[in-house]
């Protein structure tokens, strides 16, 4: 059986299994870079050039399915969400022009370098506090004890949300990821449906609160712009909060965890970084390329078209595997090797490309860079704990480790 035949089989290619997908992705790039995967009903695309071209052509390849559940919500789940008043829609990632253009222009003015720069000292303080907690232990679960809370605390500073709300927002984020990008049974969907009702109510309440008592934060900025005549509704502001409260911390948590795994598994690169902190910016881009938080995203064909010479009918769903594109050897020499000094690492597609390029990319890189600076300074002897088998969340898009045990003591 050829590789091309194997990957079409349900037991040959499982897009929900992200534990160690790199070998099968390489086979896909080499032998079937664009193919129809019958079990999911998606055309799968794995090479850099084709994925970049799809992202860049929003007229032909719509983002409208980016937030659609991979497995439709069961009837009971739909009832729970409807009766609970869940009307959430994507902030930006699943919107298309002209609404996308209108809302992004408004949000971009608030979610930019000025605000990020103003909270940099707070980011440093949050990371310092978190590392001070674990330093005497001689080791920790880096994912749960460091990376899990830091980006949420940073984001909540940006959004003016109490630190005490971190646990429940993190819990809602997991539910959203599993419902949207996972493969849950009907029974498994029910508790997550209840959590989505809670999550959406929280976002709507956040907008209402800022109307009553504005502050110096992102939702207040959007409410102020609305008052000044910007064309954005309360529901659209709540939708932005719904998206940012998820994407603005969950992906950075995973970036930090995956970055530590990659560096610990490549000791020479970790030592190079400890010896020369000026490599941190390029190391950040290399982690984003080599082991990104988001490894796949979706589009829908709005007309009969083709990708890489393969006919794609109108209405087709498309799965773009950026995690594969980021190791495409036609773009990245020795793409499966981790190199913190790589010159073109920033050509990765981990933040997307085109009109939907991630608004929070600079904030994520700022946070991760500060974290690397502090880790190399404090824990140059850090290493992965022996014998652990790191598992990953079962879904198509977010490569989230379940645990990352590290040590720096004897």
Secondary structure, DSSP 8 states (H G I E B T S, - for coil): --HHHHHHSTTT--TT--SS-HHHHHHHHHH-SEEEETTTTEEEE--HHHHHHHHH-TTTEE-TTTTS-SS---HHHHHHHHHTT-----SSTT--TTHHHHHHHHHHHHSSHHHHHHHHHHHHHHHHHHHHHHHTTTEEEHIIIIIHHHHHHHHHHHHT--GGGHHHHHHHHHHHHHHHHS---HHHHHHHHHHHHHHHHHHHHHHHHHHHS--SSHHHHHHHHHHTT-S--HHHHHHHHHHHHHHHHHHHHHHHHHHHHHHHT-HHHHHHHHH-GGGHHHHHHHHHHHS-SB--EEEEESSSEEETTEEE-TT-EEEE-HHHHTT-TTTSTTTTS--TT-TTGGG--TT--GGG--TTHHHHHHHHHHHHHHHHHH-TT-EE-TT----B-SSSSB--BS--EEE---
